[in-house]
Amino acid sequence: MVKIFYDHLVLREEVIAVLDKHEIAVEEREELIELVDETLHHRVLDVILTHLPAAKHEEFLTKFHQAPHDPKLLNYLQAQTPVDIEAAIRAAAAAAKQELLDEIKRARKK
């Protein structure tokens, strides 16, 4: 997994811990973790692009593509968005994680 500047705001370990409580084949576990990562990533980018002025989207995406790990990206977003972007990312990630946990629970009841 590639390190991303917002990783400290989006703790995926809770979902992985729940997955690990179930007997899942290694390949399936890896696929599920990849889906968790993709879901969280898309939700975070959606929040960022929702709050970032459209005129700044290309600039941000270029910076992100060049150095997805760069912690300065968070500083950039804080300066460019009208909201507390860290709080918005945390909230979106928490909602996505809860949806994923609910889905895992539903899938295991079947």
N, C-alpha and C positions, 0 to 999 in steps of 0.2 A: 504494500500500500504506500502510495506517495504521500509525503507529509504536505498538509495544506495549511495555510495561514490561520484558518479558523478552527483547527482541530481541537484546541483547548476549550472551545465553546460548545463543541458538539461531541459529547462523550457517547460513543457507540458501544462501549463495553457492556452496558446494562443489557442491551439487546443480545449481544453475543453470549453473555452469561446465561440468559434464558434459553437460547438455542442449545448451549452446551449441556443443559439439564436433560435434554432429550437424546434418545439414541438416533443419531443421524449419520448416514454414511459420510465419509470424509469429503467426497466430491460434492455431495449435496450441501454439506455445511459450507464449503468454500463458495458455492453458488449463492447460497442464502446470504452470506456475509457480503458478497459482492453486491447483491440487491439492496442490502441495508445501506452500504456505502453510497451506492448510486442514488437511492431515495433521499438520503440525508443531503447529499451534494446538490441534487436538483432543488430541494426545498430551500437550502441556504442561498443558492444562486438566485432563486425566484425572489426571496426576501431582499437580497442585495439590489437586484435590478428593479424591483418595485420601488425602492426608496431612493435609489441613485437617479439623479436627473438623466433623462434619455441622452442628452448631449455628452454625458460622461461615460456611457456604456462602452463604447468602442475603446476608449482610453483604458478603462478598468480591465476589460477583457484582454487587451493586449498585455498589460502589466501582469495580469493573472496567468496568462499563457506562458509568458517569459519566465516567471518565477512564482509558481503557485505556493511555495513555502514561505515567501518573504513576509515577515511580520509587519513590515511597513504598509502592506496593503490594507491592513485594518486601520492604521492611522489615516491613510488616504480616504477610506470610506467614512470614517468618523468626521473628517473635514468636509466631505462632499455631500453627506446625507443630512436631512433635517431631523432625523430621529436618533436615538441611542442605538446604533446599529448592532452593537454587541448584545444588547438586551433583545433586539428583534431576532437576531440569529439564534440566541439561546431559546427563545420562545418557540420559534419555528421548529427547531431541532427537537425540543421537548414534545411538541404536538406530534411530529412525525414519529418519534420513538414510541409514543403511546399508541399510535395507530398500528405500528409494526408489532408491538407487544400484544395488542388486542387481536391482531390477525394471527399471530402464532398461537395464541390461546384458542381461537376458533378452529384453527387447522388441527390442533391436537385433540379436540373433542370429537372430531369426525372419525 
